[in-house]
């Protein structure tokens, strides 16, 4: 299964065709109250909810990146490329560190 969601929101969208899925945020309201962090799926005009398990991964179409579940949905932060100047070495080290964190957060590398 290759799960994909439309985005991450706290309440049902006003228009949601059958087949769409969304990540429910931690502060869910409306019809989604009590379903924090779930995957909300629209089927036959109703909302169905899947409770995520640690390690579950979905593609978020809105952000264009994967989200991994680990006590909440985690996405990698943007990595800043080093720029020229006297600080290149420390900037390069920071960029490599951020890249390693992103790879671990995405589940591509094991935790240190």
Secondary structure, 3 states (H helix, E strand, C coil): CCCEECCEECCCCCCCCCCCEEEECCCCCHHHCCCCCCEEEEECCEEEEECCCCCCEEEECCCCEEEEECCCEECCCCCCCCCCCCCHHHHHHHHHHHHHHHHHHCCCCCCC
